[in-house]
Amino acid sequence: MGFGEIIGIAMGLSIDCLAISAGIGASRCSRWLAAFTSFAFGLFQAGLALAGMIGGQRLEGLLHSPAKLAAPVLVGAIGLVMITKGLKGAHTTLGLVGIVTILGLAVSTSLDALGTGIALGLLDIVSVTDAVVIGLVSILMSAVGFAGGRTLAKYTGVAEDIGGAVLIVIAAVMLLSLR
């Protein structure tokens, strides 16, 4: 597989990382949380892509399980919490979007990387380098999302509501795509 192809795949896989990061970033979270989230998203994108490549057909049946509902439910719940917190005038901290939540989001945003890895594995494409590229692009896209969310937060008093609404829309789109 060529470098351009893997970059295209990586960018497609990391769009949800960018969007979720923008939503969280709009709540003016700490830089530490932004960095941790970006690296968690990248690590899980790379890890699950590689696991999918290695697993190939053996993991294909797992993709149709109810576990796929975890992603939109978690993202939607975070969106609702952000809107509620925004209405109360509070800001997102590590207490709201904690490590467990971030790891849950990292797993849920990486399920598509697992599926893509399986497809690549079925084509006998198993490459640690490709998985690392997917992870690095996800880190970069997450960082861009956080920066965009922070910029939005500087120019509007309803950034928390907008960020939460974005996450709820993403959750709805994810639910609709399960059909």
TINU-589854 format. One record per residue (C-alpha): y, x, z; residue number from 0; residue in one letter. Coordinates in Angstrom, 3 decimals. Layout:
TINU-589854
<r v="Y" u="X" w="Z" i="NUM" aa="A"/>
...
This chain:
TINU-589854
<r v="0.000" u="0.000" w="0.000" i="0" aa="M"/>
<r v="3.426" u="1.311" w="-0.928" i="1" aa="G"/>
<r v="6.251" u="1.974" w="1.519" i="2" aa="F"/>
<r v="8.424" u="-0.770" w="-0.009" i="3" aa="G"/>
<r v="5.630" u="-3.297" w="0.433" i="4" aa="E"/>
<r v="5.080" u="-2.461" w="4.091" i="5" aa="I"/>
<r v="8.844" u="-2.569" w="4.779" i="6" aa="I"/>
<r v="8.981" u="-6.031" w="3.176" i="7" aa="G"/>
<r v="6.042" u="-7.223" w="5.261" i="8" aa="I"/>
<r v="7.569" u="-5.695" w="8.397" i="9" aa="A"/>
<r v="10.940" u="-7.374" w="7.799" i="10" aa="M"/>
<r v="9.268" u="-10.727" w="7.242" i="11" aa="G"/>
<r v="7.235" u="-10.352" w="10.427" i="12" aa="L"/>
<r v="10.253" u="-9.314" w="12.493" i="13" aa="S"/>
<r v="12.602" u="-12.166" w="11.555" i="14" aa="I"/>
<r v="11.455" u="-14.145" w="14.586" i="15" aa="D"/>
<r v="12.155" u="-11.100" w="16.791" i="16" aa="C"/>
<r v="15.692" u="-10.969" w="15.402" i="17" aa="L"/>
<r v="16.296" u="-14.683" w="15.954" i="18" aa="A"/>
<r v="14.909" u="-14.783" w="19.490" i="19" aa="I"/>
<r v="16.799" u="-11.609" w="20.411" i="20" aa="S"/>
<r v="20.033" u="-13.137" w="19.099" i="21" aa="A"/>
<r v="19.459" u="-16.209" w="21.229" i="22" aa="G"/>
<r v="18.822" u="-14.156" w="24.359" i="23" aa="I"/>
<r v="21.642" u="-11.732" w="23.500" i="24" aa="G"/>
<r v="24.113" u="-14.615" w="23.276" i="25" aa="A"/>
<r v="23.543" u="-15.165" w="26.984" i="26" aa="S"/>
<r v="25.071" u="-11.760" w="27.732" i="27" aa="R"/>
<r v="21.887" u="-10.255" w="29.170" i="28" aa="C"/>
<r v="21.795" u="-6.671" w="30.387" i="29" aa="S"/>
<r v="21.382" u="-3.748" w="28.007" i="30" aa="R"/>
<r v="18.218" u="-2.809" w="29.888" i="31" aa="W"/>
<r v="16.722" u="-6.224" w="29.168" i="32" aa="L"/>
<r v="17.740" u="-5.971" w="25.510" i="33" aa="A"/>
<r v="16.106" u="-2.525" w="25.184" i="34" aa="A"/>
<r v="12.966" u="-3.593" w="27.051" i="35" aa="F"/>
<r v="12.634" u="-6.727" w="24.909" i="36" aa="T"/>
<r v="13.161" u="-4.823" w="21.653" i="37" aa="S"/>
<r v="10.505" u="-2.257" w="22.554" i="38" aa="F"/>
<r v="8.090" u="-4.942" w="23.793" i="39" aa="A"/>
<r v="8.502" u="-6.885" w="20.547" i="40" aa="F"/>
<r v="7.919" u="-3.733" w="18.490" i="41" aa="G"/>
<r v="4.913" u="-2.621" w="20.538" i="42" aa="L"/>
<r v="3.198" u="-6.001" w="20.283" i="43" aa="F"/>
<r v="4.015" u="-6.396" w="16.580" i="44" aa="Q"/>
<r v="2.457" u="-2.994" w="15.859" i="45" aa="A"/>
<r v="-0.468" u="-3.451" w="18.232" i="46" aa="G"/>
<r v="-1.461" u="-6.891" w="17.030" i="47" aa="L"/>
<r v="-1.016" u="-5.921" w="13.376" i="48" aa="A"/>
<r v="-3.363" u="-2.977" w="13.919" i="49" aa="L"/>
<r v="-5.812" u="-5.119" w="15.910" i="50" aa="A"/>
<r v="-5.832" u="-7.623" w="13.051" i="51" aa="G"/>
<r v="-6.443" u="-4.894" w="10.502" i="52" aa="M"/>
<r v="-9.348" u="-3.542" w="12.527" i="53" aa="I"/>
<r v="-10.766" u="-6.963" w="13.366" i="54" aa="G"/>
<r v="-10.638" u="-8.355" w="9.829" i="55" aa="G"/>
<r v="-12.796" u="-11.402" w="9.297" i="56" aa="Q"/>
<r v="-14.222" u="-11.429" w="12.833" i="57" aa="R"/>
<r v="-10.880" u="-12.583" w="14.279" i="58" aa="L"/>
<r v="-10.047" u="-15.095" w="11.549" i="59" aa="E"/>
<r v="-11.527" u="-18.052" w="13.465" i="60" aa="G"/>
<r v="-9.303" u="-17.383" w="16.485" i="61" aa="L"/>
<r v="-6.133" u="-18.080" w="14.507" i="62" aa="L"/>
<r v="-6.923" u="-21.779" w="14.351" i="63" aa="H"/>
<r v="-7.143" u="-22.199" w="18.109" i="64" aa="S"/>
<r v="-4.696" u="-24.143" w="20.294" i="65" aa="P"/>
<r v="-3.313" u="-20.777" w="21.445" i="66" aa="A"/>
<r v="-0.974" u="-20.919" w="18.438" i="67" aa="K"/>
<r v="0.937" u="-23.657" w="20.285" i="68" aa="L"/>
<r v="1.930" u="-21.132" w="22.946" i="69" aa="A"/>
<r v="4.617" u="-19.547" w="20.755" i="70" aa="A"/>
<r v="6.748" u="-22.623" w="20.004" i="71" aa="P"/>
<r v="6.292" u="-24.072" w="23.496" i="72" aa="V"/>
<r v="7.416" u="-20.839" w="25.171" i="73" aa="L"/>
<r v="10.365" u="-20.327" w="22.810" i="74" aa="V"/>
<r v="11.471" u="-23.951" w="23.249" i="75" aa="G"/>
<r v="11.210" u="-23.696" w="27.030" i="76" aa="A"/>
<r v="13.359" u="-20.564" w="27.068" i="77" aa="I"/>
<r v="15.907" u="-22.401" w="24.898" i="78" aa="G"/>
<r v="16.058" u="-25.343" w="27.305" i="79" aa="L"/>
<r v="16.453" u="-23.030" w="30.299" i="80" aa="V"/>
<r v="19.275" u="-21.177" w="28.526" i="81" aa="M"/>
<r v="21.129" u="-24.412" w="27.777" i="82" aa="I"/>
<r v="20.674" u="-25.640" w="31.358" i="83" aa="T"/>
<r v="21.858" u="-22.325" w="32.746" i="84" aa="K"/>
<r v="24.817" u="-22.310" w="30.342" i="85" aa="G"/>
<r v="25.888" u="-25.758" w="31.492" i="86" aa="L"/>
<r v="25.845" u="-24.492" w="35.081" i="87" aa="K"/>
<r v="28.016" u="-21.502" w="34.117" i="88" aa="G"/>
<r v="25.365" u="-18.917" w="34.991" i="89" aa="A"/>
<r v="24.359" u="-15.950" w="32.884" i="90" aa="H"/>
<r v="20.913" u="-14.768" w="31.873" i="91" aa="T"/>
<r v="19.547" u="-12.026" w="34.070" i="92" aa="T"/>
<r v="16.185" u="-10.382" w="34.493" i="93" aa="L"/>
<r v="15.338" u="-13.184" w="36.927" i="94" aa="G"/>
<r v="15.535" u="-15.841" w="34.182" i="95" aa="L"/>
<r v="14.112" u="-13.861" w="31.328" i="96" aa="V"/>
<r v="11.749" u="-11.703" w="33.326" i="97" aa="G"/>
<r v="9.200" u="-9.160" w="32.287" i="98" aa="I"/>
<r v="6.360" u="-11.700" w="32.163" i="99" aa="V"/>
<r v="8.459" u="-14.013" w="29.986" i="100" aa="T"/>
<r v="9.406" u="-11.167" w="27.658" i="101" aa="I"/>
<r v="5.768" u="-10.114" w="27.347" i="102" aa="L"/>
<r v="4.836" u="-13.730" w="26.602" i="103" aa="G"/>
<r v="7.499" u="-13.897" w="23.907" i="104" aa="L"/>
<r v="6.313" u="-10.543" w="22.540" i="105" aa="A"/>
<r v="2.767" u="-11.852" w="22.201" i="106" aa="V"/>
<r v="3.864" u="-15.190" w="20.741" i="107" aa="S"/>
<r v="6.146" u="-13.585" w="18.150" i="108" aa="T"/>
<r v="3.347" u="-11.205" w="17.177" i="109" aa="S"/>
<r v="0.687" u="-13.767" w="16.294" i="110" aa="L"/>
<r v="1.871" u="-13.690" w="12.685" i="111" aa="D"/>
<r v="1.442" u="-9.897" w="12.740" i="112" aa="A"/>
<r v="-2.147" u="-10.431" w="13.885" i="113" aa="L"/>
<r v="-2.746" u="-12.811" w="10.983" i="114" aa="G"/>
<r v="-1.139" u="-10.420" w="8.527" i="115" aa="T"/>
<r v="-3.235" u="-7.589" w="9.924" i="116" aa="G"/>
<r v="-6.370" u="-9.657" w="9.418" i="117" aa="I"/>
<r v="-5.388" u="-10.310" w="5.806" i="118" aa="A"/>
<r v="-4.777" u="-6.613" w="5.267" i="119" aa="L"/>
<r v="-8.066" u="-5.793" w="6.992" i="120" aa="G"/>
<r v="-9.895" u="-8.132" w="4.632" i="121" aa="L"/>
<r v="-8.430" u="-6.045" w="1.806" i="122" aa="L"/>
<r v="-9.774" u="-2.883" w="3.499" i="123" aa="D"/>
<r v="-6.251" u="-1.781" w="4.389" i="124" aa="I"/>
<r v="-6.342" u="-0.336" w="7.895" i="125" aa="V"/>
<r v="-3.404" u="1.973" w="8.514" i="126" aa="S"/>
<r v="-1.948" u="3.136" w="11.802" i="127" aa="V"/>
<r v="1.130" u="4.250" w="9.860" i="128" aa="T"/>
<r v="1.685" u="0.740" w="8.493" i="129" aa="D"/>
<r v="1.327" u="-0.729" w="11.995" i="130" aa="A"/>
<r v="3.846" u="1.782" w="13.359" i="131" aa="V"/>
<r v="6.312" u="0.873" w="10.575" i="132" aa="V"/>
<r v="5.910" u="-2.814" w="11.467" i="133" aa="I"/>
<r v="6.643" u="-1.981" w="15.108" i="134" aa="G"/>
<r v="9.679" u="0.171" w="14.342" i="135" aa="L"/>
<r v="11.201" u="-2.439" w="12.038" i="136" aa="V"/>
<r v="10.652" u="-5.073" w="14.756" i="137" aa="S"/>
<r v="12.473" u="-2.888" w="17.300" i="138" aa="I"/>
<r v="15.371" u="-2.429" w="14.891" i="139" aa="L"/>
<r v="15.567" u="-6.135" w="14.002" i="140" aa="M"/>
<r v="15.480" u="-7.067" w="17.703" i="141" aa="S"/>
<r v="18.312" u="-4.652" w="18.448" i="142" aa="A"/>
<r v="20.340" u="-6.147" w="15.589" i="143" aa="V"/>
<r v="19.629" u="-9.619" w="16.997" i="144" aa="G"/>
<r v="20.832" u="-8.644" w="20.462" i="145" aa="F"/>
<r v="23.995" u="-7.086" w="19.014" i="146" aa="A"/>
<r v="24.671" u="-10.229" w="16.976" i="147" aa="G"/>
<r v="24.081" u="-12.449" w="19.991" i="148" aa="G"/>
<r v="26.398" u="-10.346" w="22.145" i="149" aa="R"/>
<r v="29.105" u="-10.546" w="19.475" i="150" aa="T"/>
<r v="28.733" u="-14.315" w="19.382" i="151" aa="L"/>
<r v="29.055" u="-14.429" w="23.167" i="152" aa="A"/>
<r v="32.418" u="-12.632" w="23.031" i="153" aa="K"/>
<r v="33.977" u="-15.231" w="20.746" i="154" aa="Y"/>
<r v="32.784" u="-18.496" w="22.171" i="155" aa="T"/>
<r v="32.464" u="-20.094" w="25.560" i="156" aa="G"/>
<r v="29.298" u="-21.942" w="24.535" i="157" aa="V"/>
<r v="27.194" u="-18.918" w="23.570" i="158" aa="A"/>
<r v="24.459" u="-19.817" w="26.059" i="159" aa="E"/>
<r v="24.198" u="-23.303" w="24.552" i="160" aa="D"/>
<r v="24.166" u="-21.954" w="21.001" i="161" aa="I"/>
<r v="21.532" u="-19.357" w="21.862" i="162" aa="G"/>
<r v="19.376" u="-22.000" w="23.536" i="163" aa="G"/>
<r v="19.808" u="-24.363" w="20.598" i="164" aa="A"/>
<r v="18.768" u="-21.587" w="18.188" i="165" aa="V"/>
<r v="15.592" u="-21.016" w="20.199" i="166" aa="L"/>
<r v="14.818" u="-24.739" w="20.244" i="167" aa="I"/>
<r v="15.268" u="-24.938" w="16.456" i="168" aa="V"/>
<r v="12.979" u="-21.912" w="16.049" i="169" aa="I"/>
<r v="10.406" u="-23.602" w="18.284" i="170" aa="A"/>
<r v="10.593" u="-26.797" w="16.216" i="171" aa="A"/>
<r v="10.140" u="-24.869" w="12.977" i="172" aa="V"/>
<r v="7.187" u="-23.025" w="14.498" i="173" aa="M"/>
<r v="5.603" u="-26.343" w="15.541" i="174" aa="L"/>
<r v="6.119" u="-27.842" w="12.085" i="175" aa="L"/>
<r v="4.535" u="-24.811" w="10.444" i="176" aa="S"/>
<r v="1.316" u="-25.380" w="12.422" i="177" aa="L"/>
<r v="0.490" u="-28.487" w="10.380" i="178" aa="R"/>
